[in-house]
Every structure is written in C-alpha cells, then in structure tokens.
Amino acid sequence: MSEAKTTTDHDTIRQWAEARDGHPARVKTSGPGGILRIDFGEPEEGLEKISWDEFFAIFDENDLAFLY
C-alpha cells in the first residue's frame, strides 16, 4: 500500500500531474480565485483549463499544499 505525500514544490506538482496526463484547472463556478483541481484525460465539463502560472499564483496566494 502506498503512502500519501504532501508538497508545495511547483516542479514536483507539475511533474506528478503531467506524468498522469493531468493539467491545471479550476471549478468554473468558484469565482475569481477558484477551487483548484488537476484534470485528467478528457476535460471535465465543470472545470476550466488554466495555465500552470495561474494555478500556482492561486496555490501560493492561498498557502495551499498538494496531497498526492
């Protein structure tokens, strides 16, 4: 059984997501900052694709950590 890890390192997050065909997104109805997600494969209808720069700006502004 694998163990969950937490990181705030942008390179680690991006590499982990992209290795699994993931891209940065946010929930469409979540407002200006938004609820961040990593969207995998075909885009989900309720999510809007955003750039990694925008993803990490929101991520850092809200002092978030990535659980994977």
PDB file of N, H, CA, C and O in Angstrom:
ATOM      1  N   MET A   1       0.850  -1.166   0.000  1.00  0.00           N
ATOM      2  CA  MET A   1       0.000   0.000   0.000  1.00  0.00           C
ATOM      3  C   MET A   1       0.901   1.235   0.000  1.00  0.00           C
ATOM      4  O   MET A   1       1.892   1.295   0.728  1.00  0.00           O
ATOM      5  N   SER A   2       0.540   2.220  -0.828  1.00  0.00           N
ATOM      6  H   SER A   2      -0.265   2.171  -1.419  1.00  0.00           H
ATOM      7  CA  SER A   2       1.353   3.427  -0.911  1.00  0.00           C
ATOM      8  C   SER A   2       0.939   4.434   0.156  1.00  0.00           C
ATOM      9  O   SER A   2      -0.145   4.354   0.734  1.00  0.00           O
ATOM     10  N   GLU A   3       1.820   5.365   0.393  1.00  0.00           N
ATOM     11  H   GLU A   3       2.700   5.430  -0.077  1.00  0.00           H
ATOM     12  CA  GLU A   3       1.627   6.374   1.432  1.00  0.00           C
ATOM     13  C   GLU A   3       1.377   7.732   0.770  1.00  0.00           C
ATOM     14  O   GLU A   3       2.038   8.069  -0.212  1.00  0.00           O
ATOM     15  N   ALA A   4       0.442   8.503   1.293  1.00  0.00           N
ATOM     16  H   ALA A   4      -0.095   8.230   2.091  1.00  0.00           H
ATOM     17  CA  ALA A   4       0.171   9.844   0.768  1.00  0.00           C
ATOM     18  C   ALA A   4       1.318  10.776   1.131  1.00  0.00           C
ATOM     19  O   ALA A   4       1.919  10.672   2.200  1.00  0.00           O
ATOM     20  N   LYS A   5       1.602  11.693   0.203  1.00  0.00           N
ATOM     21  H   LYS A   5       1.114  11.776  -0.666  1.00  0.00           H
ATOM     22  CA  LYS A   5       2.649  12.691   0.415  1.00  0.00           C
ATOM     23  C   LYS A   5       2.049  14.077   0.224  1.00  0.00           C
ATOM     24  O   LYS A   5       1.029  14.233  -0.446  1.00  0.00           O
ATOM     25  N   THR A   6       2.677  15.065   0.806  1.00  0.00           N
ATOM     26  H   THR A   6       3.506  14.939   1.350  1.00  0.00           H
ATOM     27  CA  THR A   6       2.263  16.461   0.673  1.00  0.00           C
ATOM     28  C   THR A   6       3.459  17.277   0.218  1.00  0.00           C
ATOM     29  O   THR A   6       4.580  17.069   0.683  1.00  0.00           O
ATOM     30  N   THR A   7       3.210  18.218  -0.706  1.00  0.00           N
ATOM     31  H   THR A   7       2.299  18.386  -1.083  1.00  0.00           H
ATOM     32  CA  THR A   7       4.284  19.098  -1.165  1.00  0.00           C
ATOM     33  C   THR A   7       3.726  20.470  -1.542  1.00  0.00           C
ATOM     34  O   THR A   7       2.540  20.621  -1.835  1.00  0.00           O
ATOM     35  N   THR A   8       4.604  21.451  -1.526  1.00  0.00           N
ATOM     36  H   THR A   8       5.568  21.328  -1.288  1.00  0.00           H
ATOM     37  CA  THR A   8       4.283  22.780  -2.044  1.00  0.00           C
ATOM     38  C   THR A   8       5.218  23.111  -3.207  1.00  0.00           C
ATOM     39  O   THR A   8       5.160  24.216  -3.747  1.00  0.00           O
ATOM     40  N   ASP A   9       6.068  22.179  -3.594  1.00  0.00           N
ATOM     41  H   ASP A   9       6.115  21.282  -3.155  1.00  0.00           H
ATOM     42  CA  ASP A   9       7.044  22.390  -4.649  1.00  0.00           C
ATOM     43  C   ASP A   9       6.373  22.353  -6.026  1.00  0.00           C
ATOM     44  O   ASP A   9       5.796  21.339  -6.418  1.00  0.00           O
ATOM     45  N   HIS A  10       6.456  23.457  -6.743  1.00  0.00           N
ATOM     46  H   HIS A  10       6.924  24.281  -6.424  1.00  0.00           H
ATOM     47  CA  HIS A  10       5.783  23.581  -8.037  1.00  0.00           C
ATOM     48  C   HIS A  10       6.254  22.535  -9.042  1.00  0.00           C
ATOM     49  O   HIS A  10       5.436  21.944  -9.748  1.00  0.00           O
ATOM     50  N   ASP A  11       7.549  22.303  -9.113  1.00  0.00           N
ATOM     51  H   ASP A  11       8.213  22.783  -8.540  1.00  0.00           H
ATOM     52  CA  ASP A  11       8.078  21.326 -10.071  1.00  0.00           C
ATOM     53  C   ASP A  11       7.583  19.916  -9.776  1.00  0.00           C
ATOM     54  O   ASP A  11       7.238  19.175 -10.697  1.00  0.00           O
ATOM     55  N   THR A  12       7.545  19.545  -8.517  1.00  0.00           N
ATOM     56  H   THR A  12       7.825  20.148  -7.769  1.00  0.00           H
ATOM     57  CA  THR A  12       7.059  18.221  -8.126  1.00  0.00           C
ATOM     58  C   THR A  12       5.597  18.056  -8.505  1.00  0.00           C
ATOM     59  O   THR A  12       5.206  17.019  -9.041  1.00  0.00           O
ATOM     60  N   ILE A  13       4.793  19.067  -8.232  1.00  0.00           N
ATOM     61  H   ILE A  13       5.111  19.909  -7.797  1.00  0.00           H
ATOM     62  CA  ILE A  13       3.362  19.013  -8.544  1.00  0.00           C
ATOM     63  C   ILE A  13       3.154  18.888 -10.047  1.00  0.00           C
ATOM     64  O   ILE A  13       2.397  18.034 -10.509  1.00  0.00           O
ATOM     65  N   ARG A  14       3.823  19.732 -10.798  1.00  0.00           N
ATOM     66  H   ARG A  14       4.438  20.426 -10.423  1.00  0.00           H
ATOM     67  CA  ARG A  14       3.647  19.730 -12.254  1.00  0.00           C
ATOM     68  C   ARG A  14       4.110  18.407 -12.861  1.00  0.00           C
ATOM     69  O   ARG A  14       3.426  17.842 -13.715  1.00  0.00           O
ATOM     70  N   GLN A  15       5.260  17.914 -12.427  1.00  0.00           N
ATOM     71  H   GLN A  15       5.815  18.373 -11.733  1.00  0.00           H
ATOM     72  CA  GLN A  15       5.772  16.645 -12.953  1.00  0.00           C
ATOM     73  C   GLN A  15       4.838  15.492 -12.616  1.00  0.00           C
ATOM     74  O   GLN A  15       4.589  14.629 -13.458  1.00  0.00           O
ATOM     75  N   TRP A  16       4.319  15.467 -11.387  1.00  0.00           N
ATOM     76  H   TRP A  16       4.521  16.167 -10.703  1.00  0.00           H
ATOM     77  CA  TRP A  16       3.409  14.399 -10.974  1.00  0.00           C
ATOM     78  C   TRP A  16       2.154  14.432 -11.837  1.00  0.00           C
ATOM     79  O   TRP A  16       1.714  13.394 -12.332  1.00  0.00           O
ATOM     80  N   ALA A  17       1.578  15.610 -12.021  1.00  0.00           N
ATOM     81  H   ALA A  17       1.935  16.453 -11.620  1.00  0.00           H
ATOM     82  CA  ALA A  17       0.335  15.744 -12.795  1.00  0.00           C
ATOM     83  C   ALA A  17       0.552  15.374 -14.259  1.00  0.00           C
ATOM     84  O   ALA A  17      -0.213  14.593 -14.824  1.00  0.00           O
ATOM     85  N   GLU A  18       1.591  15.931 -14.870  1.00  0.00           N
ATOM     86  H   GLU A  18       2.213  16.566 -14.411  1.00  0.00           H
ATOM     87  CA  GLU A  18       1.823  15.696 -16.291  1.00  0.00           C
ATOM     88  C   GLU A  18       2.191  14.242 -16.589  1.00  0.00           C
ATOM     89  O   GLU A  18       1.904  13.751 -17.681  1.00  0.00           O
ATOM     90  N   ALA A  19       2.815  13.551 -15.648  1.00  0.00           N
ATOM     91  H   ALA A  19       3.048  13.950 -14.761  1.00  0.00           H
ATOM     92  CA  ALA A  19       3.137  12.132 -15.827  1.00  0.00           C
ATOM     93  C   ALA A  19       1.873  11.285 -15.877  1.00  0.00           C
ATOM     94  O   ALA A  19       1.903  10.141 -16.332  1.00  0.00           O
ATOM     95  N   ARG A  20       0.760  11.849 -15.408  1.00  0.00           N
ATOM     96  H   ARG A  20       0.735  12.778 -15.039  1.00  0.00           H
ATOM     97  CA  ARG A  20      -0.530  11.141 -15.377  1.00  0.00           C
ATOM     98  C   ARG A  20      -1.551  11.786 -16.311  1.00  0.00           C
ATOM     99  O   ARG A  20      -2.758  11.610 -16.141  1.00  0.00           O
ATOM    100  N   ASP A  21      -1.056  12.535 -17.299  1.00  0.00           N
ATOM    101  H   ASP A  21      -0.076  12.678 -17.436  1.00  0.00           H
ATOM    102  CA  ASP A  21      -1.901  13.224 -18.280  1.00  0.00           C
ATOM    103  C   ASP A  21      -2.825  14.242 -17.608  1.00  0.00           C
ATOM    104  O   ASP A  21      -3.961  14.441 -18.040  1.00  0.00           O
ATOM    105  N   GLY A  22      -2.331  14.879 -16.555  1.00  0.00           N
ATOM    106  H   GLY A  22      -1.409  14.718 -16.204  1.00  0.00           H
ATOM    107  CA  GLY A  22      -3.117  15.887 -15.846  1.00  0.00           C
ATOM    108  C   GLY A  22      -2.738  17.291 -16.261  1.00  0.00           C
ATOM    109  O   GLY A  22      -1.609  17.553 -16.676  1.00  0.00           O
ATOM    110  N   HIS A  23      -3.697  18.187 -16.142  1.00  0.00           N
ATOM    111  H   HIS A  23      -4.614  17.974 -15.804  1.00  0.00           H
ATOM    112  CA  HIS A  23      -3.429  19.596 -16.415  1.00  0.00           C
ATOM    113  C   HIS A  23      -4.164  20.452 -15.387  1.00  0.00           C
ATOM    114  O   HIS A  23      -5.152  20.009 -14.802  1.00  0.00           O
ATOM    115  N   PRO A  24      -3.683  21.682 -15.167  1.00  0.00           N
ATOM    116  CA  PRO A  24      -4.288  22.538 -14.145  1.00  0.00           C
ATOM    117  C   PRO A  24      -5.666  23.027 -14.577  1.00  0.00           C
ATOM    118  O   PRO A  24      -5.902  23.326 -15.747  1.00  0.00           O
ATOM    119  N   ALA A  25      -6.562  23.101 -13.605  1.00  0.00           N
ATOM    120  H   ALA A  25      -6.370  22.858 -12.655  1.00  0.00           H
ATOM    121  CA  ALA A  25      -7.929  23.550 -13.864  1.00  0.00           C
ATOM    122  C   ALA A  25      -8.497  24.148 -12.590  1.00  0.00           C
ATOM    123  O   ALA A  25      -7.939  24.011 -11.502  1.00  0.00           O
ATOM    124  N   ARG A  26      -9.639  24.821 -12.771  1.00  0.00           N
ATOM    125  H   ARG A  26     -10.092  24.932 -13.656  1.00  0.00           H
ATOM    126  CA  ARG A  26     -10.387  25.282 -11.597  1.00  0.00           C
ATOM    127  C   ARG A  26     -11.858  25.057 -11.863  1.00  0.00           C
ATOM    128  O   ARG A  26     -12.287  24.952 -13.012  1.00  0.00           O
ATOM    129  N   VAL A  27     -12.625  24.985 -10.793  1.00  0.00           N
ATOM    130  H   VAL A  27     -12.276  25.070  -9.860  1.00  0.00           H
ATOM    131  CA  VAL A  27     -14.060  24.802 -10.898  1.00  0.00           C
ATOM    132  C   VAL A  27     -14.648  26.076 -11.495  1.00  0.00           C
ATOM    133  O   VAL A  27     -14.370  27.171 -11.006  1.00  0.00           O
ATOM    134  N   LYS A  28     -15.464  25.946 -12.555  1.00  0.00           N
ATOM    135  H   LYS A  28     -15.690  25.056 -12.952  1.00  0.00           H
ATOM    136  CA  LYS A  28     -15.995  27.098 -13.285  1.00  0.00           C
ATOM    137  C   LYS A  28     -16.800  28.040 -12.399  1.00  0.00           C
ATOM    138  O   LYS A  28     -16.720  29.257 -12.570  1.00  0.00           O
ATOM    139  N   THR A  29     -17.562  27.515 -11.472  1.00  0.00           N
ATOM    140  H   THR A  29     -17.627  26.526 -11.334  1.00  0.00           H
ATOM    141  CA  THR A  29     -18.466  28.341 -10.667  1.00  0.00           C
ATOM    142  C   THR A  29     -17.840  28.819  -9.363  1.00  0.00           C
ATOM    143  O   THR A  29     -18.553  29.272  -8.468  1.00  0.00           O
ATOM    144  N   SER A  30     -16.513  28.723  -9.244  1.00  0.00           N
ATOM    145  H   SER A  30     -15.934  28.355  -9.971  1.00  0.00           H
ATOM    146  CA  SER A  30     -15.881  29.014  -7.957  1.00  0.00           C
ATOM    147  C   SER A  30     -15.415  30.456  -7.782  1.00  0.00           C
ATOM    148  O   SER A  30     -14.840  30.780  -6.742  1.00  0.00           O
ATOM    149  N   GLY A  31     -15.638  31.321  -8.749  1.00  0.00           N
ATOM    150  H   GLY A  31     -16.104  31.057  -9.593  1.00  0.00           H
ATOM    151  CA  GLY A  31     -15.275  32.726  -8.595  1.00  0.00           C
ATOM    152  C   GLY A  31     -13.850  33.020  -9.006  1.00  0.00           C
ATOM    153  O   GLY A  31     -13.176  32.168  -9.587  1.00  0.00           O
ATOM    154  N   PRO A  32     -13.379  34.242  -8.703  1.00  0.00           N
ATOM    155  CA  PRO A  32     -12.082  34.729  -9.191  1.00  0.00           C
ATOM    156  C   PRO A  32     -10.881  33.862  -8.816  1.00  0.00           C
ATOM    157  O   PRO A  32     -10.112  33.485  -9.700  1.00  0.00           O
ATOM    158  N   GLY A  33     -10.696  33.539  -7.554  1.00  0.00           N
ATOM    159  H   GLY A  33     -11.321  33.845  -6.836  1.00  0.00           H
ATOM    160  CA  GLY A  33      -9.568  32.699  -7.146  1.00  0.00           C
ATOM    161  C   GLY A  33      -9.798  31.285  -7.593  1.00  0.00           C
ATOM    162  O   GLY A  33      -8.985  30.693  -8.303  1.00  0.00           O
ATOM    163  N   GLY A  34     -10.902  30.762  -7.174  1.00  0.00           N
ATOM    164  H   GLY A  34     -11.562  31.243  -6.597  1.00  0.00           H
ATOM    165  CA  GLY A  34     -11.327  29.460  -7.633  1.00  0.00           C
ATOM    166  C   GLY A  34     -10.877  28.300  -6.788  1.00  0.00           C
ATOM    167  O   GLY A  34      -9.958  28.401  -5.975  1.00  0.00           O
ATOM    168  N   ILE A  35     -11.552  27.199  -7.005  1.00  0.00           N
ATOM    169  H   ILE A  35     -12.298  27.117  -7.665  1.00  0.00           H
ATOM    170  CA  ILE A  35     -11.202  25.926  -6.389  1.00  0.00           C
ATOM    171  C   ILE A  35     -10.332  25.195  -7.398  1.00  0.00           C
ATOM    172  O   ILE A  35     -10.780  24.887  -8.502  1.00  0.00           O
ATOM    173  N   LEU A  36      -9.105  24.921  -7.027  1.00  0.00           N
ATOM    174  H   LEU A  36      -8.740  25.171  -6.130  1.00  0.00           H
ATOM    175  CA  LEU A  36      -8.146  24.303  -7.939  1.00  0.00           C
ATOM    176  C   LEU A  36      -8.347  22.800  -8.033  1.00  0.00           C
ATOM    177  O   LEU A  36      -8.721  22.137  -7.066  1.00  0.00           O
ATOM    178  N   ARG A  37      -8.090  22.291  -9.217  1.00  0.00           N
ATOM    179  H   ARG A  37      -7.786  22.830 -10.003  1.00  0.00           H
ATOM    180  CA  ARG A  37      -8.139  20.855  -9.472  1.00  0.00           C
ATOM    181  C   ARG A  37      -7.044  20.505 -10.468  1.00  0.00           C
ATOM    182  O   ARG A  37      -6.553  21.367 -11.197  1.00  0.00           O
ATOM    183  N   ILE A  38      -6.670  19.238 -10.493  1.00  0.00           N
ATOM    184  H   ILE A  38      -7.069  18.538  -9.901  1.00  0.00           H
ATOM    185  CA  ILE A  38      -5.884  18.688 -11.590  1.00  0.00           C
ATOM    186  C   ILE A  38      -6.880  17.846 -12.379  1.00  0.00           C
ATOM    187  O   ILE A  38      -7.489  16.922 -11.839  1.00  0.00           O
ATOM    188  N   ASP A  39      -7.043  18.169 -13.659  1.00  0.00           N
ATOM    189  H   ASP A  39      -6.549  18.919 -14.099  1.00  0.00           H
ATOM    190  CA  ASP A  39      -7.989  17.467 -14.524  1.00  0.00           C
ATOM    191  C   ASP A  39      -7.205  16.442 -15.336  1.00  0.00           C
ATOM    192  O   ASP A  39      -6.165  16.764 -15.911  1.00  0.00           O
ATOM    193  N   PHE A  40      -7.699  15.222 -15.381  1.00  0.00           N
ATOM    194  H   PHE A  40      -8.544  14.961 -14.913  1.00  0.00           H
ATOM    195  CA  PHE A  40      -7.006  14.134 -16.056  1.00  0.00           C
ATOM    196  C   PHE A  40      -7.763  13.697 -17.303  1.00  0.00           C
ATOM    197  O   PHE A  40      -8.991  13.612 -17.304  1.00  0.00           O
ATOM    198  N   GLY A  41      -7.007  13.421 -18.366  1.00  0.00           N
ATOM    199  H   GLY A  41      -6.010  13.490 -18.365  1.00  0.00           H
ATOM    200  CA  GLY A  41      -7.606  12.912 -19.595  1.00  0.00           C
ATOM    201  C   GLY A  41      -8.502  13.927 -20.261  1.00  0.00           C
ATOM    202  O   GLY A  41      -8.139  15.095 -20.396  1.00  0.00           O
ATOM    203  N   GLU A  42      -9.679  13.481 -20.681  1.00  0.00           N
ATOM    204  H   GLU A  42      -9.974  12.531 -20.571  1.00  0.00           H
ATOM    205  CA  GLU A  42     -10.655  14.362 -21.325  1.00  0.00           C
ATOM    206  C   GLU A  42     -11.125  15.418 -20.330  1.00  0.00           C
ATOM    207  O   GLU A  42     -11.381  15.102 -19.168  1.00  0.00           O
ATOM    208  N   PRO A  43     -11.243  16.688 -20.779  1.00  0.00           N
ATOM    209  CA  PRO A  43     -11.662  17.764 -19.864  1.00  0.00           C
ATOM    210  C   PRO A  43     -13.046  17.517 -19.264  1.00  0.00           C
ATOM    211  O   PRO A  43     -13.979  17.127 -19.967  1.00  0.00           O
ATOM    212  N   GLU A  44     -13.163  17.748 -17.967  1.00  0.00           N
ATOM    213  H   GLU A  44     -12.405  18.065 -17.397  1.00  0.00           H
ATOM    214  CA  GLU A  44     -14.451  17.638 -17.293  1.00  0.00           C
ATOM    215  C   GLU A  44     -15.268  18.889 -17.575  1.00  0.00           C
ATOM    216  O   GLU A  44     -14.719  19.988 -17.656  1.00  0.00           O
ATOM    217  N   GLU A  45     -16.563  18.730 -17.722  1.00  0.00           N
ATOM    218  H   GLU A  45     -17.010  17.838 -17.656  1.00  0.00           H
ATOM    219  CA  GLU A  45     -17.451  19.826 -18.079  1.00  0.00           C
ATOM    220  C   GLU A  45     -17.461  20.952 -17.052  1.00  0.00           C
ATOM    221  O   GLU A  45     -17.532  22.121 -17.429  1.00  0.00           O
ATOM    222  N   GLY A  46     -17.392  20.633 -15.790  1.00  0.00           N
ATOM    223  H   GLY A  46     -17.333  19.683 -15.484  1.00  0.00           H
ATOM    224  CA  GLY A  46     -17.472  21.639 -14.736  1.00  0.00           C
ATOM    225  C   GLY A  46     -16.162  22.352 -14.436  1.00  0.00           C
ATOM    226  O   GLY A  46     -16.104  23.198 -13.543  1.00  0.00           O
ATOM    227  N   LEU A  47     -15.106  22.014 -15.182  1.00  0.00           N
ATOM    228  H   LEU A  47     -15.154  21.328 -15.908  1.00  0.00           H
ATOM    229  CA  LEU A  47     -13.797  22.611 -14.936  1.00  0.00           C
ATOM    230  C   LEU A  47     -13.355  23.452 -16.122  1.00  0.00           C
ATOM    231  O   LEU A  47     -13.702  23.154 -17.265  1.00  0.00           O
ATOM    232  N   GLU A  48     -12.592  24.502 -15.852  1.00  0.00           N
ATOM    233  H   GLU A  48     -12.311  24.745 -14.923  1.00  0.00           H
ATOM    234  CA  GLU A  48     -11.971  25.270 -16.930  1.00  0.00           C
ATOM    235  C   GLU A  48     -10.467  25.131 -16.819  1.00  0.00           C
ATOM    236  O   GLU A  48      -9.891  25.253 -15.738  1.00  0.00           O
ATOM    237  N   LYS A  49      -9.842  24.876 -17.954  1.00  0.00           N
ATOM    238  H   LYS A  49     -10.309  24.777 -18.833  1.00  0.00           H
ATOM    239  CA  LYS A  49      -8.399  24.714 -18.010  1.00  0.00           C
ATOM    240  C   LYS A  49      -7.742  26.073 -17.766  1.00  0.00           C
ATOM    241  O   LYS A  49      -8.181  27.084 -18.315  1.00  0.00           O
ATOM    242  N   ILE A  50      -6.690  26.098 -16.940  1.00  0.00           N
ATOM    243  H   ILE A  50      -6.333  25.278 -16.494  1.00  0.00           H
ATOM    244  CA  ILE A  50      -5.930  27.314 -16.678  1.00  0.00           C
ATOM    245  C   ILE A  50      -4.452  27.001 -16.870  1.00  0.00           C
ATOM    246  O   ILE A  50      -4.062  25.837 -16.951  1.00  0.00           O
ATOM    247  N   SER A  51      -3.644  28.036 -16.943  1.00  0.00           N
ATOM    248  H   SER A  51      -3.961  28.982 -16.878  1.00  0.00           H
ATOM    249  CA  SER A  51      -2.200  27.835 -17.108  1.00  0.00           C
ATOM    250  C   SER A  51      -1.579  27.403 -15.775  1.00  0.00           C
ATOM    251  O   SER A  51      -2.159  27.597 -14.707  1.00  0.00           O
ATOM    252  N   TRP A  52      -0.397  26.819 -15.870  1.00  0.00           N
ATOM    253  H   TRP A  52       0.074  26.661 -16.737  1.00  0.00           H
ATOM    254  CA  TRP A  52       0.327  26.476 -14.651  1.00  0.00           C
ATOM    255  C   TRP A  52       0.647  27.733 -13.860  1.00  0.00           C
ATOM    256  O   TRP A  52       0.599  27.716 -12.630  1.00  0.00           O
ATOM    257  N   ASP A  53       0.976  28.836 -14.553  1.00  0.00           N
ATOM    258  H   ASP A  53       1.015  28.850 -15.552  1.00  0.00           H
ATOM    259  CA  ASP A  53       1.275  30.094 -13.850  1.00  0.00           C
ATOM    260  C   ASP A  53       0.084  30.560 -13.029  1.00  0.00           C
ATOM    261  O   ASP A  53       0.243  30.959 -11.875  1.00  0.00           O
ATOM    262  N   GLU A  54      -1.112  30.514 -13.616  1.00  0.00           N
ATOM    263  H   GLU A  54      -1.241  30.190 -14.553  1.00  0.00           H
ATOM    264  CA  GLU A  54      -2.316  30.915 -12.890  1.00  0.00           C
ATOM    265  C   GLU A  54      -2.608  29.951 -11.736  1.00  0.00           C
ATOM    266  O   GLU A  54      -2.964  30.376 -10.637  1.00  0.00           O
ATOM    267  N   PHE A  55      -2.454  28.670 -11.994  1.00  0.00           N
ATOM    268  H   PHE A  55      -2.165  28.324 -12.886  1.00  0.00           H
ATOM    269  CA  PHE A  55      -2.664  27.652 -10.964  1.00  0.00           C
ATOM    270  C   PHE A  55      -1.775  27.930  -9.757  1.00  0.00           C
ATOM    271  O   PHE A  55      -2.250  27.957  -8.621  1.00  0.00           O
ATOM    272  N   PHE A  56      -0.468  28.140 -10.010  1.00  0.00           N
ATOM    273  H   PHE A  56      -0.082  28.118 -10.933  1.00  0.00           H
ATOM    274  CA  PHE A  56       0.457  28.334  -8.898  1.00  0.00           C
ATOM    275  C   PHE A  56       0.306  29.693  -8.235  1.00  0.00           C
ATOM    276  O   PHE A  56       0.624  29.828  -7.053  1.00  0.00           O
ATOM    277  N   ALA A  57      -0.166  30.703  -8.952  1.00  0.00           N
ATOM    278  H   ALA A  57      -0.424  30.593  -9.912  1.00  0.00           H
ATOM    279  CA  ALA A  57      -0.445  32.008  -8.331  1.00  0.00           C
ATOM    280  C   ALA A  57      -1.553  31.846  -7.288  1.00  0.00           C
ATOM    281  O   ALA A  57      -1.438  32.354  -6.173  1.00  0.00           O
ATOM    282  N   ILE A  58      -2.618  31.143  -7.649  1.00  0.00           N
ATOM    283  H   ILE A  58      -2.712  30.730  -8.555  1.00  0.00           H
ATOM    284  CA  ILE A  58      -3.735  30.890  -6.713  1.00  0.00           C
ATOM    285  C   ILE A  58      -3.254  29.977  -5.580  1.00  0.00           C
ATOM    286  O   ILE A  58      -3.569  30.207  -4.413  1.00  0.00           O
ATOM    287  N   PHE A  59      -2.503  28.958  -5.930  1.00  0.00           N
ATOM    288  H   PHE A  59      -2.247  28.771  -6.879  1.00  0.00           H
ATOM    289  CA  PHE A  59      -1.968  27.990  -4.976  1.00  0.00           C
ATOM    290  C   PHE A  59      -1.150  28.689  -3.894  1.00  0.00           C
ATOM    291  O   PHE A  59      -1.354  28.456  -2.703  1.00  0.00           O
ATOM    292  N   ASP A  60      -0.215  29.555  -4.318  1.00  0.00           N
ATOM    293  H   ASP A  60      -0.049  29.745  -5.286  1.00  0.00           H
ATOM    294  CA  ASP A  60       0.655  30.250  -3.368  1.00  0.00           C
ATOM    295  C   ASP A  60      -0.094  31.326  -2.580  1.00  0.00           C
ATOM    296  O   ASP A  60       0.143  31.504  -1.385  1.00  0.00           O
ATOM    297  N   GLU A  61      -0.992  32.037  -3.250  1.00  0.00           N
ATOM    298  H   GLU A  61      -1.185  31.892  -4.221  1.00  0.00           H
ATOM    299  CA  GLU A  61      -1.760  33.096  -2.589  1.00  0.00           C
ATOM    300  C   GLU A  61      -2.580  32.561  -1.420  1.00  0.00           C
ATOM    301  O   GLU A  61      -2.808  33.261  -0.433  1.00  0.00           O
ATOM    302  N   ASN A  62      -3.018  31.308  -1.547  1.00  0.00           N
ATOM    303  H   ASN A  62      -2.832  30.740  -2.348  1.00  0.00           H
ATOM    304  CA  ASN A  62      -3.853  30.700  -0.518  1.00  0.00           C
ATOM    305  C   ASN A  62      -3.092  29.741   0.400  1.00  0.00           C
ATOM    306  O   ASN A  62      -3.697  29.005   1.180  1.00  0.00           O
ATOM    307  N   ASP A  63      -1.759  29.756   0.300  1.00  0.00           N
ATOM    308  H   ASP A  63      -1.267  30.353  -0.333  1.00  0.00           H
ATOM    309  CA  ASP A  63      -0.898  28.896   1.140  1.00  0.00           C
ATOM    310  C   ASP A  63      -1.358  27.443   1.136  1.00  0.00           C
ATOM    311  O   ASP A  63      -1.508  26.821   2.187  1.00  0.00           O
ATOM    312  N   LEU A  64      -1.577  26.917  -0.060  1.00  0.00           N
ATOM    313  H   LEU A  64      -1.455  27.423  -0.914  1.00  0.00           H
ATOM    314  CA  LEU A  64      -2.054  25.544  -0.195  1.00  0.00           C
ATOM    315  C   LEU A  64      -0.904  24.560  -0.215  1.00  0.00           C
ATOM    316  O   LEU A  64       0.250  24.937  -0.418  1.00  0.00           O
ATOM    317  N   ALA A  65      -1.228  23.296  -0.002  1.00  0.00           N
ATOM    318  H   ALA A  65      -2.166  22.990   0.163  1.00  0.00           H
ATOM    319  CA  ALA A  65      -0.296  22.194  -0.156  1.00  0.00           C
ATOM    320  C   ALA A  65      -0.988  21.148  -1.026  1.00  0.00           C
ATOM    321  O   ALA A  65      -2.213  21.024  -1.006  1.00  0.00           O
ATOM    322  N   PHE A  66      -0.208  20.411  -1.775  1.00  0.00           N
ATOM    323  H   PHE A  66       0.787  20.511  -1.791  1.00  0.00           H
ATOM    324  CA  PHE A  66      -0.719  19.400  -2.708  1.00  0.00           C
ATOM    325  C   PHE A  66      -0.576  18.028  -2.070  1.00  0.00           C
ATOM    326  O   PHE A  66       0.527  17.621  -1.705  1.00  0.00           O
ATOM    327  N   LEU A  67      -1.669  17.326  -1.938  1.00  0.00           N
ATOM    328  H   LEU A  67      -2.565  17.657  -2.235  1.00  0.00           H
ATOM    329  CA  LEU A  67      -1.686  15.976  -1.374  1.00  0.00           C
ATOM    330  C   LEU A  67      -1.769  14.991  -2.533  1.00  0.00           C
ATOM    331  O   LEU A  67      -2.686  15.053  -3.352  1.00  0.00           O
ATOM    332  N   TYR A  68      -0.805  14.086  -2.591  1.00  0.00           N
ATOM    333  H   TYR A  68      -0.060  14.036  -1.926  1.00  0.00           H
ATOM    334  CA  TYR A  68      -0.800  13.103  -3.685  1.00  0.00           C
ATOM    335  C   TYR A  68      -0.341  11.746  -3.200  1.00  0.00           C
ATOM    336  O   TYR A  68      -0.276  10.800  -3.985  1.00  0.00           O
TER     337      TYR A  68
END
